[in-house]
């Protein structure tokens, strides 16, 4: 398979393999993680929560070379220093990796330490953020932007994962992160949808 033919799952796996080879803590988060815990939907973004060091940039540049990939090493270095995010774009397909640097907060440290190794043969075998933390991040995104897709993703995870979800953990961190109103809204919707 040439770099020009990468699918979203192949790009996810390529990136996970790279981080594992470099010894970089990571978790697949965002829409790809939502799909892993619920149901598939289209996305062109693959989000990785990472704890990168500047010493990793040269190896990332080799792993994602031009012209098939766009990676600004300057933007990557700045994102690592300021604990923000940078992008790697697969030029032929337009697929985008959002590389999100872990912040120095108790939740962010917990977010990257918790997670599950998920394997879907032929698609991925990688570390994903825990379903609870994916839900909490989507509650924050909904609070910031109001996009209904986040509420749909959360509801889908809750309906499919059911008892596997630690609701006490969700309630505690929703309060800590200031998204209690959004968490209650999701629960009300789930209760209305349940027979």
C-alpha positions as CSV (number, residue, x, y, z in Angstrom):
1,X,0.0,0.0,0.0
2,X,1.5,3.3,-1.1
3,X,1.3,6.4,1.2
4,X,-1.1,7.9,-1.3
5,X,-3.7,5.1,-0.6
6,X,-4.0,5.4,3.2
7,X,-7.5,4.9,4.7
8,X,-8.4,6.6,8.0
9,X,-7.8,3.4,9.9
10,X,-4.4,2.8,8.2
11,X,-3.3,6.3,9.1
12,X,-4.5,5.7,12.7
13,X,-2.5,2.5,12.9
14,X,0.6,4.0,11.3
15,X,0.5,6.9,13.8
16,X,-0.1,4.6,16.8
17,X,2.8,2.3,15.6
18,X,5.1,5.4,15.4
19,X,4.3,6.6,18.9
20,X,4.8,3.1,20.3
21,X,8.1,2.7,18.6
22,X,9.2,6.1,20.0
23,X,7.9,5.3,23.5
24,X,5.5,8.2,23.4
25,X,2.4,7.9,25.7
26,X,-0.7,8.4,23.5
27,X,-4.4,7.7,23.4
28,X,-6.7,7.8,20.4
29,X,-9.5,10.3,21.3
30,X,-12.2,12.3,19.5
31,X,-14.4,10.9,16.8
32,X,-12.4,7.8,16.1
33,X,-12.6,6.8,19.8
34,X,-16.3,7.5,19.8
35,X,-16.7,5.1,16.9
36,X,-14.6,2.4,18.6
37,X,-17.0,2.5,21.6
38,X,-20.3,3.0,19.7
39,X,-21.1,3.1,16.0
40,X,-19.3,4.2,12.9
41,X,-19.7,7.5,11.2
42,X,-17.6,9.5,8.7
43,X,-14.7,11.6,9.9
44,X,-11.6,13.0,8.3
45,X,-9.9,13.8,11.6
46,X,-8.0,11.4,13.8
47,X,-7.2,12.8,17.2
48,X,-4.3,11.7,19.3
49,X,-3.7,12.8,22.9
50,X,0.1,12.6,23.4
51,X,3.0,13.4,25.7
52,X,5.6,14.3,23.0
53,X,9.1,15.8,23.6
54,X,10.8,18.1,21.2
55,X,13.4,15.3,20.6
56,X,10.7,13.3,18.9
57,X,10.1,15.9,16.1
58,X,12.8,14.8,13.8
59,X,11.6,11.2,13.9
60,X,8.0,12.3,13.2
61,X,9.3,14.3,10.2
62,X,10.8,11.1,8.9
63,X,7.7,9.0,9.6
64,X,5.4,11.5,7.8
65,X,7.6,12.8,4.9
66,X,6.7,15.4,2.2
67,X,5.2,15.4,-0.3
68,X,2.6,12.8,0.9
69,X,2.4,14.5,4.3
70,X,2.4,18.1,5.5
71,X,4.0,18.5,8.9
72,X,5.4,21.9,10.2
73,X,8.2,21.1,12.5
74,X,8.1,24.7,13.8
75,X,4.4,24.4,14.7
76,X,5.1,21.0,16.3
77,X,7.8,22.4,18.5
78,X,5.7,25.4,19.5
79,X,2.7,23.0,20.3
80,X,5.0,20.9,22.5
81,X,6.4,23.9,24.3
82,X,3.0,25.5,24.9
83,X,1.1,22.2,25.4
84,X,-1.4,22.8,22.6
85,X,-1.9,20.9,19.3
86,X,-0.5,20.7,15.8
87,X,-1.6,18.9,12.7
88,X,-0.2,16.3,10.3
89,X,-2.1,16.2,7.0
90,X,-2.1,13.3,4.5
91,X,-2.0,15.4,1.4
92,X,-3.5,12.9,-1.2
93,X,-6.6,12.1,0.9
94,X,-6.9,15.3,3.0
95,X,-7.0,13.1,6.2
96,X,-5.8,15.1,9.2
97,X,-4.1,14.0,12.4
98,X,-4.8,16.4,15.3
99,X,-1.8,15.8,17.7
100,X,-3.0,17.2,21.0
101,X,-0.3,17.7,23.6
102,X,-1.3,16.6,27.2
103,X,-1.8,19.6,29.5
104,X,-0.4,19.9,33.0
105,X,-3.8,19.4,34.7
106,X,-5.0,16.5,36.9
107,X,-7.6,15.5,34.4
108,X,-5.2,15.6,31.4
109,X,-2.7,13.4,33.3
110,X,-5.5,11.0,34.2
111,X,-6.8,11.1,30.6
112,X,-3.6,9.8,29.2
113,X,-2.9,7.3,31.9
114,X,-6.4,5.7,31.6
115,X,-7.5,3.9,28.5
116,X,-8.0,0.6,26.8
117,X,-6.1,-1.3,24.2
118,X,-8.7,-2.0,21.5
119,X,-8.3,-4.3,18.6
120,X,-10.5,-4.6,15.5
121,X,-8.6,-6.9,13.1
122,X,-7.9,-5.3,9.8
123,X,-8.6,-1.8,11.2
124,X,-6.7,-1.0,14.3
125,X,-4.8,-2.3,17.4
126,X,-4.0,0.7,19.5
127,X,-4.5,2.5,22.8
128,X,-7.7,4.5,23.1
129,X,-8.9,7.0,25.7
130,X,-11.3,5.5,28.2
131,X,-15.0,5.8,27.1
132,X,-15.6,7.9,30.2
133,X,-12.9,10.4,29.3
134,X,-14.1,10.5,25.7
135,X,-17.5,11.4,27.0
136,X,-16.1,14.1,29.3
137,X,-14.1,15.7,26.5
138,X,-17.1,15.7,24.3
139,X,-19.2,17.4,27.0
140,X,-16.5,20.1,27.1
141,X,-16.6,20.4,23.3
142,X,-20.4,20.7,23.4
143,X,-20.2,23.3,26.1
144,X,-17.7,25.3,24.0
145,X,-19.3,25.0,20.6
146,X,-22.9,23.7,21.0
147,X,-22.5,21.1,18.3
148,X,-25.2,18.4,18.6
149,X,-22.8,15.8,17.1
150,X,-21.0,15.6,20.5
151,X,-24.3,14.9,22.3
152,X,-25.2,12.2,19.7
153,X,-21.7,10.6,20.1
154,X,-22.1,10.6,23.9
155,X,-25.6,9.1,23.8
156,X,-24.4,6.4,21.4
157,X,-21.5,5.4,23.6
158,X,-23.7,5.3,26.7
159,X,-26.4,3.2,24.9
160,X,-23.9,0.7,23.5
161,X,-21.5,0.4,26.4
162,X,-24.3,0.4,29.1
163,X,-23.1,-1.0,32.4
164,X,-19.5,-0.9,31.3
165,X,-19.5,2.9,31.9
166,X,-18.5,4.2,35.3
167,X,-21.2,6.8,35.9
168,X,-19.9,7.8,39.3
169,X,-16.6,8.7,37.7
170,X,-18.5,10.7,35.0
171,X,-20.5,12.5,37.6
172,X,-17.4,13.4,39.7
173,X,-15.4,14.7,36.8
174,X,-18.3,16.4,35.2
175,X,-18.6,18.5,38.4
176,X,-14.8,19.1,38.5
177,X,-14.6,20.1,34.9
178,X,-17.7,22.3,35.1
179,X,-19.9,20.3,32.6
180,X,-22.6,19.1,35.1
181,X,-25.4,20.8,33.2
182,X,-24.3,19.2,29.9
183,X,-24.0,15.8,31.6
184,X,-27.5,16.1,33.0
185,X,-28.8,17.1,29.6
186,X,-27.3,13.9,28.0
187,X,-28.8,11.7,30.8
188,X,-32.2,13.2,30.3
189,X,-32.1,12.5,26.6
190,X,-31.0,8.9,27.2
191,X,-33.9,8.4,29.7
192,X,-36.4,9.8,27.2
193,X,-35.1,7.5,24.5
194,X,-35.2,4.4,26.7
195,X,-38.4,2.3,26.6
